Amino acid sequence: IHALTCYQDVLNYHKKGKNLFVLSSSIIPGSGMIAVNKPKQGFTSLTLNAATVYFIYTLAQHNLYVNAITWGFILGQKFYLGNLALTQKLVEEAEAKQRQVLAKACENTVFQLLKKHPLTYKK
């Protein structure tokens, strides 16, 4: 009977704590990507966000407030919000990948069941 109910498990599968990955990335940019096993993208995001904050701070220290605000609105939002969107996308991709693994296991179980008990048609 597990062979028949495993497809329901595939449909009902949801990655646990998937909002925590995005929350983590909103606090420390890139940390959610690292947690989803994408360390290269995570460290790149962390570096870009940190560099943007540093440049905005440096501009403000040199009394270039208009430039600092412009950098903050253009690059700051682009890198920070892009980081959150990419983390959400990576979490959804990881969830879909796990669903595929579960579905493949279901297919193999059903195939083995049909191989063991073949269906015959009578006329």
VENURPE-V938400 format. One record per residue. SS is DSSP state (H for helix, E for strand, - for the rest). OMEGA is omega in degrees with one decimal (none if undefined). Layout:
ss=SS omega=OMEGA
ss=SS omega=OMEGA
//
This chain:
ss=- omega=177.9
ss=H omega=179.6
ss=H omega=-179.0
ss=H omega=-178.6
ss=H omega=-178.0
ss=H omega=177.0
ss=H omega=175.3
ss=H omega=176.4
ss=H omega=177.9
ss=H omega=-179.4
ss=H omega=-177.3
ss=H omega=-176.9
ss=- omega=173.6
ss=- omega=178.7
ss=- omega=-178.1
ss=- omega=176.2
ss=- omega=-175.3
ss=H omega=175.2
ss=H omega=178.1
ss=H omega=178.2
ss=H omega=179.9
ss=H omega=177.3
ss=H omega=178.2
ss=H omega=179.5
ss=H omega=178.3
ss=H omega=178.9
ss=H omega=176.3
ss=- omega=-176.9
ss=- omega=178.2
ss=- omega=-176.2
ss=H omega=177.4
ss=H omega=178.1
ss=H omega=177.7
ss=H omega=179.5
ss=H omega=178.7
ss=- omega=177.6
ss=- omega=173.1
ss=- omega=-173.3
ss=H omega=-179.2
ss=H omega=178.7
ss=H omega=179.6
ss=H omega=179.6
ss=H omega=175.6
ss=H omega=178.4
ss=H omega=178.6
ss=H omega=-179.6
ss=H omega=-179.2
ss=H omega=179.1
ss=H omega=179.0
ss=H omega=178.4
ss=H omega=178.7
ss=H omega=178.6
ss=H omega=179.6
ss=H omega=-179.1
ss=H omega=176.8
ss=H omega=178.4
ss=H omega=179.9
ss=H omega=177.8
ss=H omega=179.5
ss=H omega=178.5
ss=H omega=178.7
ss=- omega=177.2
ss=- omega=175.7
ss=- omega=-172.1
ss=H omega=179.8
ss=H omega=178.4
ss=H omega=179.6
ss=H omega=178.8
ss=H omega=179.1
ss=H omega=177.6
ss=H omega=-179.2
ss=H omega=-178.5
ss=H omega=-176.0
ss=H omega=-175.4
ss=H omega=-178.7
ss=H omega=179.4
ss=H omega=-178.2
ss=H omega=-178.1
ss=H omega=-176.6
ss=H omega=-179.9
ss=H omega=175.6
ss=H omega=176.3
ss=H omega=-179.9
ss=H omega=-179.9
ss=H omega=-179.9
ss=H omega=176.9
ss=H omega=178.3
ss=H omega=-179.9
ss=H omega=-179.7
ss=H omega=177.1
ss=H omega=178.7
ss=H omega=177.7
ss=H omega=178.1
ss=H omega=177.9
ss=H omega=179.4
ss=H omega=179.2
ss=H omega=178.6
ss=H omega=176.1
ss=H omega=178.8
ss=H omega=178.2
ss=H omega=178.8
ss=H omega=-179.9
ss=H omega=178.7
ss=H omega=177.1
ss=H omega=176.9
ss=H omega=179.4
ss=H omega=179.2
ss=H omega=178.9
ss=H omega=179.0
ss=H omega=178.6
ss=H omega=178.9
ss=H omega=178.5
ss=H omega=179.0
ss=H omega=177.8
ss=H omega=179.7
ss=H omega=-179.3
ss=- omega=-176.9
ss=- omega=177.0
ss=- omega=177.1
ss=- omega=-179.8
ss=- omega=177.6
ss=- omega=179.3
ss=- omega=none
//
